[in-house]
Amino acid sequence: MLPIPVGKSYEREFGWIVFERETMRAAVNVERVRRGLPPVDISVIKKVEQIATGHSDYASKFALYAAELAVGDIEVEP
């Protein structure tokens, strides 16, 4: 598990989770830049992942929400 800074404390996450989020962020940002949209940071990816959490088809939902984010169908709060 990797220590991830959160505020002034640290939470621990498995390396594969960090890798999956970073990979999704990179893919989303490639499409966003191609469409003239500003890139998103990892906190936005975590938000769409959180929406997918708990669904029986989590992987599909996470991919769908990330795709919607990539094409600008989901609003990004500054």
Gaussian input, Z-matrix of N, CA and C with variables (Angstrom, degrees):
# hf/3-21g

backbone

0 1
 N
 C     1     B1
 C     2     B2     1     A1
 N     3     B3     2     A2     1     D1
 C     4     B4     3     A3     2     D2
 C     5     B5     4     A4     3     D3
 N     6     B6     5     A5     4     D4
 C     7     B7     6     A6     5     D5
 C     8     B8     7     A7     6     D6
 N     9     B9     8     A8     7     D7
 C    10    B10     9     A9     8     D8
 C    11    B11    10    A10     9     D9
 N    12    B12    11    A11    10    D10
 C    13    B13    12    A12    11    D11
 C    14    B14    13    A13    12    D12
 N    15    B15    14    A14    13    D13
 C    16    B16    15    A15    14    D14
 C    17    B17    16    A16    15    D15
 N    18    B18    17    A17    16    D16
 C    19    B19    18    A18    17    D17
 C    20    B20    19    A19    18    D18
 N    21    B21    20    A20    19    D19
 C    22    B22    21    A21    20    D20
 C    23    B23    22    A22    21    D21
 N    24    B24    23    A23    22    D22
 C    25    B25    24    A24    23    D23
 C    26    B26    25    A25    24    D24
 N    27    B27    26    A26    25    D25
 C    28    B28    27    A27    26    D26
 C    29    B29    28    A28    27    D27
 N    30    B30    29    A29    28    D28
 C    31    B31    30    A30    29    D29
 C    32    B32    31    A31    30    D30
 N    33    B33    32    A32    31    D31
 C    34    B34    33    A33    32    D32
 C    35    B35    34    A34    33    D33
 N    36    B36    35    A35    34    D34
 C    37    B37    36    A36    35    D35
 C    38    B38    37    A37    36    D36
 N    39    B39    38    A38    37    D37
 C    40    B40    39    A39    38    D38
 C    41    B41    40    A40    39    D39
 N    42    B42    41    A41    40    D40
 C    43    B43    42    A42    41    D41
 C    44    B44    43    A43    42    D42
 N    45    B45    44    A44    43    D43
 C    46    B46    45    A45    44    D44
 C    47    B47    46    A46    45    D45
 N    48    B48    47    A47    46    D46
 C    49    B49    48    A48    47    D47
 C    50    B50    49    A49    48    D48
 N    51    B51    50    A50    49    D49
 C    52    B52    51    A51    50    D50
 C    53    B53    52    A52    51    D51
 N    54    B54    53    A53    52    D52
 C    55    B55    54    A54    53    D53
 C    56    B56    55    A55    54    D54
 N    57    B57    56    A56    55    D55
 C    58    B58    57    A57    56    D56
 C    59    B59    58    A58    57    D57
 N    60    B60    59    A59    58    D58
 C    61    B61    60    A60    59    D59
 C    62    B62    61    A61    60    D60
 N    63    B63    62    A62    61    D61
 C    64    B64    63    A63    62    D62
 C    65    B65    64    A64    63    D63
 N    66    B66    65    A65    64    D64
 C    67    B67    66    A66    65    D65
 C    68    B68    67    A67    66    D66
 N    69    B69    68    A68    67    D67
 C    70    B70    69    A69    68    D68
 C    71    B71    70    A70    69    D69
 N    72    B72    71    A71    70    D70
 C    73    B73    72    A72    71    D71
 C    74    B74    73    A73    72    D72
 N    75    B75    74    A74    73    D73
 C    76    B76    75    A75    74    D74
 C    77    B77    76    A76    75    D75
 N    78    B78    77    A77    76    D76
 C    79    B79    78    A78    77    D77
 C    80    B80    79    A79    78    D78
 N    81    B81    80    A80    79    D79
 C    82    B82    81    A81    80    D80
 C    83    B83    82    A82    81    D81
 N    84    B84    83    A83    82    D82
 C    85    B85    84    A84    83    D83
 C    86    B86    85    A85    84    D84
 N    87    B87    86    A86    85    D85
 C    88    B88    87    A87    86    D86
 C    89    B89    88    A88    87    D87
 N    90    B90    89    A89    88    D88
 C    91    B91    90    A90    89    D89
 C    92    B92    91    A91    90    D90
 N    93    B93    92    A92    91    D91
 C    94    B94    93    A93    92    D92
 C    95    B95    94    A94    93    D93
 N    96    B96    95    A95    94    D94
 C    97    B97    96    A96    95    D95
 C    98    B98    97    A97    96    D96
 N    99    B99    98    A98    97    D97
 C   100   B100    99    A99    98    D98
 C   101   B101   100   A100    99    D99
 N   102   B102   101   A101   100   D100
 C   103   B103   102   A102   101   D101
 C   104   B104   103   A103   102   D102
 N   105   B105   104   A104   103   D103
 C   106   B106   105   A105   104   D104
 C   107   B107   106   A106   105   D105
 N   108   B108   107   A107   106   D106
 C   109   B109   108   A108   107   D107
 C   110   B110   109   A109   108   D108
 N   111   B111   110   A110   109   D109
 C   112   B112   111   A111   110   D110
 C   113   B113   112   A112   111   D111
 N   114   B114   113   A113   112   D112
 C   115   B115   114   A114   113   D113
 C   116   B116   115   A115   114   D114
 N   117   B117   116   A116   115   D115
 C   118   B118   117   A117   116   D116
 C   119   B119   118   A118   117   D117
 N   120   B120   119   A119   118   D118
 C   121   B121   120   A120   119   D119
 C   122   B122   121   A121   120   D120
 N   123   B123   122   A122   121   D121
 C   124   B124   123   A123   122   D122
 C   125   B125   124   A124   123   D123
 N   126   B126   125   A125   124   D124
 C   127   B127   126   A126   125   D125
 C   128   B128   127   A127   126   D126
 N   129   B129   128   A128   127   D127
 C   130   B130   129   A129   128   D128
 C   131   B131   130   A130   129   D129
 N   132   B132   131   A131   130   D130
 C   133   B133   132   A132   131   D131
 C   134   B134   133   A133   132   D132
 N   135   B135   134   A134   133   D133
 C   136   B136   135   A135   134   D134
 C   137   B137   136   A136   135   D135
 N   138   B138   137   A137   136   D136
 C   139   B139   138   A138   137   D137
 C   140   B140   139   A139   138   D138
 N   141   B141   140   A140   139   D139
 C   142   B142   141   A141   140   D140
 C   143   B143   142   A142   141   D141
 N   144   B144   143   A143   142   D142
 C   145   B145   144   A144   143   D143
 C   146   B146   145   A145   144   D144
 N   147   B147   146   A146   145   D145
 C   148   B148   147   A147   146   D146
 C   149   B149   148   A148   147   D147
 N   150   B150   149   A149   148   D148
 C   151   B151   150   A150   149   D149
 C   152   B152   151   A151   150   D150
 N   153   B153   152   A152   151   D151
 C   154   B154   153   A153   152   D152
 C   155   B155   154   A154   153   D153
 N   156   B156   155   A155   154   D154
 C   157   B157   156   A156   155   D155
 C   158   B158   157   A157   156   D156
 N   159   B159   158   A158   157   D157
 C   160   B160   159   A159   158   D158
 C   161   B161   160   A160   159   D159
 N   162   B162   161   A161   160   D160
 C   163   B163   162   A162   161   D161
 C   164   B164   163   A163   162   D162
 N   165   B165   164   A164   163   D163
 C   166   B166   165   A165   164   D164
 C   167   B167   166   A166   165   D165
 N   168   B168   167   A167   166   D166
 C   169   B169   168   A168   167   D167
 C   170   B170   169   A169   168   D168
 N   171   B171   170   A170   169   D169
 C   172   B172   171   A171   170   D170
 C   173   B173   172   A172   171   D171
 N   174   B174   173   A173   172   D172
 C   175   B175   174   A174   173   D173
 C   176   B176   175   A175   174   D174
 N   177   B177   176   A176   175   D175
 C   178   B178   177   A177   176   D176
 C   179   B179   178   A178   177   D177
 N   180   B180   179   A179   178   D178
 C   181   B181   180   A180   179   D179
 C   182   B182   181   A181   180   D180
 N   183   B183   182   A182   181   D181
 C   184   B184   183   A183   182   D182
 C   185   B185   184   A184   183   D183
 N   186   B186   185   A185   184   D184
 C   187   B187   186   A186   185   D185
 C   188   B188   187   A187   186   D186
 N   189   B189   188   A188   187   D187
 C   190   B190   189   A189   188   D188
 C   191   B191   190   A190   189   D189
 N   192   B192   191   A191   190   D190
 C   193   B193   192   A192   191   D191
 C   194   B194   193   A193   192   D192
 N   195   B195   194   A194   193   D193
 C   196   B196   195   A195   194   D194
 C   197   B197   196   A196   195   D195
 N   198   B198   197   A197   196   D196
 C   199   B199   198   A198   197   D197
 C   200   B200   199   A199   198   D198
 N   201   B201   200   A200   199   D199
 C   202   B202   201   A201   200   D200
 C   203   B203   202   A202   201   D201
 N   204   B204   203   A203   202   D202
 C   205   B205   204   A204   203   D203
 C   206   B206   205   A205   204   D204
 N   207   B207   206   A206   205   D205
 C   208   B208   207   A207   206   D206
 C   209   B209   208   A208   207   D207
 N   210   B210   209   A209   208   D208
 C   211   B211   210   A210   209   D209
 C   212   B212   211   A211   210   D210
 N   213   B213   212   A212   211   D211
 C   214   B214   213   A213   212   D212
 C   215   B215   214   A214   213   D213
 N   216   B216   215   A215   214   D214
 C   217   B217   216   A216   215   D215
 C   218   B218   217   A217   216   D216
 N   219   B219   218   A218   217   D217
 C   220   B220   219   A219   218   D218
 C   221   B221   220   A220   219   D219
 N   222   B222   221   A221   220   D220
 C   223   B223   222   A222   221   D221
 C   224   B224   223   A223   222   D222
 N   225   B225   224   A224   223   D223
 C   226   B226   225   A225   224   D224
 C   227   B227   226   A226   225   D225
 N   228   B228   227   A227   226   D226
 C   229   B229   228   A228   227   D227
 C   230   B230   229   A229   228   D228
 N   231   B231   230   A230   229   D229
 C   232   B232   231   A231   230   D230
 C   233   B233   232   A232   231   D231

   B1=1.4528
   B2=1.5213
   B3=1.3151
   B4=1.4491
   B5=1.5241
   B6=1.3318
   B7=1.4656
   B8=1.5226
   B9=1.3114
   B10=1.4557
   B11=1.5318
   B12=1.3493
   B13=1.4621
   B14=1.5248
   B15=1.3155
   B16=1.4570
   B17=1.5189
   B18=1.3413
   B19=1.4516
   B20=1.5221
   B21=1.3150
   B22=1.4576
   B23=1.5150
   B24=1.3398
   B25=1.4513
   B26=1.5318
   B27=1.2987
   B28=1.4626
   B29=1.5196
   B30=1.3330
   B31=1.4572
   B32=1.5184
   B33=1.3035
   B34=1.4588
   B35=1.5241
   B36=1.3277
   B37=1.4538
   B38=1.5165
   B39=1.3041
   B40=1.4546
   B41=1.5241
   B42=1.3183
   B43=1.4517
   B44=1.5148
   B45=1.3459
   B46=1.4606
   B47=1.5228
   B48=1.3437
   B49=1.4706
   B50=1.5221
   B51=1.3207
   B52=1.4659
   B53=1.5241
   B54=1.3229
   B55=1.4638
   B56=1.5315
   B57=1.3218
   B58=1.4685
   B59=1.5248
   B60=1.3183
   B61=1.4702
   B62=1.5241
   B63=1.3202
   B64=1.4663
   B65=1.5256
   B66=1.3194
   B67=1.4631
   B68=1.5252
   B69=1.3247
   B70=1.4589
   B71=1.5249
   B72=1.3332
   B73=1.4742
   B74=1.5201
   B75=1.3193
   B76=1.4652
   B77=1.5283
   B78=1.3262
   B79=1.4639
   B80=1.5337
   B81=1.3193
   B82=1.4660
   B83=1.5256
   B84=1.3200
   B85=1.4636
   B86=1.5213
   B87=1.3152
   B88=1.4727
   B89=1.5260
   B90=1.3208
   B91=1.4647
   B92=1.5252
   B93=1.3361
   B94=1.4640
   B95=1.5244
   B96=1.3166
   B97=1.4662
   B98=1.5268
   B99=1.3258
   B100=1.4607
   B101=1.5252
   B102=1.3217
   B103=1.4606
   B104=1.5249
   B105=1.3210
   B106=1.4571
   B107=1.5167
   B108=1.3275
   B109=1.4590
   B110=1.5236
   B111=1.3104
   B112=1.4662
   B113=1.5304
   B114=1.3262
   B115=1.4645
   B116=1.5271
   B117=1.3151
   B118=1.4679
   B119=1.5237
   B120=1.3200
   B121=1.4598
   B122=1.5245
   B123=1.2910
   B124=1.4656
   B125=1.5277
   B126=1.3196
   B127=1.4680
   B128=1.5257
   B129=1.3195
   B130=1.4650
   B131=1.5268
   B132=1.3239
   B133=1.4596
   B134=1.5271
   B135=1.3192
   B136=1.4656
   B137=1.5214
   B138=1.3384
   B139=1.4650
   B140=1.5247
   B141=1.3420
   B142=1.4644
   B143=1.5262
   B144=1.3229
   B145=1.4620
   B146=1.5303
   B147=1.3172
   B148=1.4637
   B149=1.5247
   B150=1.3265
   B151=1.4640
   B152=1.5305
   B153=1.3207
   B154=1.4660
   B155=1.5256
   B156=1.3119
   B157=1.4664
   B158=1.5248
   B159=1.3216
   B160=1.4553
   B161=1.5216
   B162=1.3266
   B163=1.4635
   B164=1.5236
   B165=1.3015
   B166=1.4673
   B167=1.5293
   B168=1.3118
   B169=1.4673
   B170=1.5351
   B171=1.3306
   B172=1.4666
   B173=1.5287
   B174=1.3278
   B175=1.4707
   B176=1.5276
   B177=1.3155
   B178=1.4698
   B179=1.5209
   B180=1.3316
   B181=1.4680
   B182=1.5191
   B183=1.3364
   B184=1.4619
   B185=1.5302
   B186=1.3304
   B187=1.4663
   B188=1.5290
   B189=1.3301
   B190=1.4622
   B191=1.5250
   B192=1.3374
   B193=1.4582
   B194=1.5243
   B195=1.3242
   B196=1.4604
   B197=1.5324
   B198=1.3308
   B199=1.4688
   B200=1.5288
   B201=1.3281
   B202=1.4668
   B203=1.5215
   B204=1.3044
   B205=1.4600
   B206=1.5286
   B207=1.3230
   B208=1.4674
   B209=1.5174
   B210=1.3225
   B211=1.4775
   B212=1.5337
   B213=1.3175
   B214=1.4525
   B215=1.5050
   B216=1.3498
   B217=1.4605
   B218=1.5263
   B219=1.3147
   B220=1.4629
   B221=1.5236
   B222=1.3176
   B223=1.4514
   B224=1.5251
   B225=1.3196
   B226=1.4596
   B227=1.5092
   B228=1.3323
   B229=1.4679
   B230=1.5174
   B231=1.3289
   B232=1.4761
   B233=1.5164
   A1=109.25
   A2=115.49
   A3=121.23
   A4=109.63
   A5=117.56
   A6=118.08
   A7=109.77
   A8=117.49
   A9=123.17
   A10=107.75
   A11=118.11
   A12=118.52
   A13=111.76
   A14=116.27
   A15=122.85
   A16=106.15
   A17=115.60
   A18=118.62
   A19=109.40
   A20=116.64
   A21=121.01
   A22=112.06
   A23=117.48
   A24=120.45
   A25=109.25
   A26=115.51
   A27=120.95
   A28=108.68
   A29=115.52
   A30=120.00
   A31=105.99
   A32=116.81
   A33=120.06
   A34=109.38
   A35=115.03
   A36=121.49
   A37=108.70
   A38=115.76
   A39=120.46
   A40=109.52
   A41=115.98
   A42=121.30
   A43=113.59
   A44=117.28
   A45=119.45
   A46=111.56
   A47=117.41
   A48=120.18
   A49=109.35
   A50=115.82
   A51=120.77
   A52=109.45
   A53=117.22
   A54=122.29
   A55=110.89
   A56=117.74
   A57=121.36
   A58=111.26
   A59=117.08
   A60=119.66
   A61=111.05
   A62=116.72
   A63=120.10
   A64=111.05
   A65=116.78
   A66=120.65
   A67=110.25
   A68=117.30
   A69=121.33
   A70=110.29
   A71=117.08
   A72=120.72
   A73=110.14
   A74=116.99
   A75=120.84
   A76=110.94
   A77=116.98
   A78=120.77
   A79=111.25
   A80=116.41
   A81=120.96
   A82=109.87
   A83=117.05
   A84=120.18
   A85=113.26
   A86=117.90
   A87=119.71
   A88=109.39
   A89=116.64
   A90=120.36
   A91=111.63
   A92=117.12
   A93=119.86
   A94=110.98
   A95=117.15
   A96=120.79
   A97=109.71
   A98=117.03
   A99=120.88
   A100=111.27
   A101=117.08
   A102=122.35
   A103=113.15
   A104=117.00
   A105=120.23
   A106=113.60
   A107=117.15
   A108=121.83
   A109=109.24
   A110=117.67
   A111=119.28
   A112=110.66
   A113=116.88
   A114=119.53
   A115=110.98
   A116=115.55
   A117=121.49
   A118=109.02
   A119=115.43
   A120=118.60
   A121=109.74
   A122=115.36
   A123=121.42
   A124=112.40
   A125=117.93
   A126=119.75
   A127=111.15
   A128=117.86
   A129=121.31
   A130=110.02
   A131=116.53
   A132=120.54
   A133=109.72
   A134=117.05
   A135=120.50
   A136=111.21
   A137=117.26
   A138=120.44
   A139=111.46
   A140=117.80
   A141=118.42
   A142=110.69
   A143=116.76
   A144=119.16
   A145=110.17
   A146=116.44
   A147=121.08
   A148=111.05
   A149=117.34
   A150=121.16
   A151=110.09
   A152=116.86
   A153=121.67
   A154=112.59
   A155=116.47
   A156=120.78
   A157=110.60
   A158=115.03
   A159=120.42
   A160=113.46
   A161=117.31
   A162=119.84
   A163=109.20
   A164=116.43
   A165=119.54
   A166=110.84
   A167=116.16
   A168=120.90
   A169=109.56
   A170=114.90
   A171=122.98
   A172=112.34
   A173=117.80
   A174=121.03
   A175=111.10
   A176=116.55
   A177=120.39
   A178=111.23
   A179=116.16
   A180=120.10
   A181=110.86
   A182=117.29
   A183=120.60
   A184=109.49
   A185=117.21
   A186=121.18
   A187=111.03
   A188=117.18
   A189=121.16
   A190=111.15
   A191=116.79
   A192=120.03
   A193=111.22
   A194=117.03
   A195=120.23
   A196=110.39
   A197=116.78
   A198=120.32
   A199=110.53
   A200=116.62
   A201=119.90
   A202=110.75
   A203=116.58
   A204=121.72
   A205=110.01
   A206=116.55
   A207=121.46
   A208=112.32
   A209=117.46
   A210=120.12
   A211=112.25
   A212=117.55
   A213=120.84
   A214=115.14
   A215=117.95
   A216=120.51
   A217=112.18
   A218=117.43
   A219=122.23
   A220=107.44
   A221=116.40
   A222=121.40
   A223=109.85
   A224=115.79
   A225=121.85
   A226=107.98
   A227=115.16
   A228=119.45
   A229=109.04
   A230=116.87
   A231=119.78
   A232=112.63
   D1=143.24
   D2=179.11
   D3=-101.55
   D4=138.17
   D5=173.84
   D6=-76.36
   D7=127.85
   D8=-179.61
   D9=-114.28
   D10=121.80
   D11=179.58
   D12=-65.48
   D13=132.47
   D14=176.74
   D15=-134.95
   D16=105.54
   D17=-174.74
   D18=61.63
   D19=-125.68
   D20=179.11
   D21=-98.52
   D22=-0.92
   D23=-179.89
   D24=-113.97
   D25=178.44
   D26=177.61
   D27=-123.84
   D28=139.99
   D29=170.09
   D30=-115.40
   D31=156.77
   D32=-177.49
   D33=-106.40
   D34=135.61
   D35=178.19
   D36=-133.42
   D37=148.48
   D38=175.60
   D39=-66.60
   D40=143.78
   D41=-179.47
   D42=-58.05
   D43=-36.42
   D44=-178.79
   D45=-66.84
   D46=-30.04
   D47=178.01
   D48=-68.47
   D49=-45.17
   D50=178.08
   D51=-60.33
   D52=-44.01
   D53=179.44
   D54=-61.19
   D55=-46.44
   D56=-179.09
   D57=-62.16
   D58=-42.44
   D59=178.94
   D60=-65.01
   D61=-44.52
   D62=-179.74
   D63=-64.08
   D64=-38.22
   D65=177.77
   D66=-65.21
   D67=-42.54
   D68=178.54
   D69=-65.44
   D70=-41.58
   D71=178.37
   D72=-59.70
   D73=-45.74
   D74=-179.43
   D75=-61.63
   D76=-44.67
   D77=-179.53
   D78=-64.95
   D79=-43.65
   D80=178.52
   D81=-61.03
   D82=-44.16
   D83=-176.54
   D84=-70.24
   D85=-30.88
   D86=174.63
   D87=-59.12
   D88=-47.27
   D89=-179.06
   D90=-69.96
   D91=-39.57
   D92=179.72
   D93=-62.11
   D94=-44.28
   D95=179.54
   D96=-65.14
   D97=-40.36
   D98=177.74
   D99=-58.95
   D100=-33.11
   D101=-179.12
   D102=-91.46
   D103=2.68
   D104=179.60
   D105=80.25
   D106=18.44
   D107=178.32
   D108=-97.68
   D109=152.28
   D110=178.95
   D111=-71.08
   D112=148.12
   D113=177.76
   D114=-67.51
   D115=159.25
   D116=177.97
   D117=-110.03
   D118=156.51
   D119=176.43
   D120=-98.45
   D121=177.11
   D122=-173.37
   D123=-62.60
   D124=-27.76
   D125=-179.90
   D126=-63.79
   D127=-32.98
   D128=178.31
   D129=-70.64
   D130=-39.78
   D131=176.63
   D132=-62.66
   D133=-41.27
   D134=177.75
   D135=-61.57
   D136=-36.76
   D137=179.42
   D138=-65.12
   D139=-44.91
   D140=179.85
   D141=-70.91
   D142=-30.89
   D143=175.41
   D144=-65.37
   D145=-40.35
   D146=179.56
   D147=-61.43
   D148=-37.03
   D149=177.71
   D150=-62.99
   D151=-37.25
   D152=-178.77
   D153=-75.88
   D154=-24.77
   D155=-177.20
   D156=-59.39
   D157=133.86
   D158=178.64
   D159=98.40
   D160=-18.45
   D161=176.33
   D162=-73.86
   D163=144.24
   D164=178.27
   D165=-65.53
   D166=-25.23
   D167=177.12
   D168=-110.28
   D169=50.25
   D170=-176.88
   D171=-47.18
   D172=-50.39
   D173=-175.69
   D174=-60.23
   D175=-42.45
   D176=178.90
   D177=-66.84
   D178=-42.05
   D179=-179.78
   D180=-65.54
   D181=-43.43
   D182=179.55
   D183=-60.52
   D184=-45.00
   D185=178.74
   D186=-63.10
   D187=-42.31
   D188=179.58
   D189=-63.01
   D190=-47.83
   D191=-178.96
   D192=-65.55
   D193=-35.91
   D194=177.06
   D195=-66.52
   D196=-39.68
   D197=177.57
   D198=-64.05
   D199=-42.05
   D200=177.30
   D201=-62.58
   D202=-38.10
   D203=176.56
   D204=-64.94
   D205=-41.72
   D206=-177.60
   D207=-63.11
   D208=-37.40
   D209=-177.29
   D210=-93.09
   D211=0.23
   D212=176.12
   D213=89.30
   D214=13.76
   D215=178.94
   D216=-78.44
   D217=-18.62
   D218=176.55
   D219=-107.48
   D220=128.59
   D221=178.90
   D222=-70.30
   D223=138.67
   D224=177.12
   D225=-105.72
   D226=119.66
   D227=178.42
   D228=-80.36
   D229=135.63
   D230=179.88
   D231=-66.59

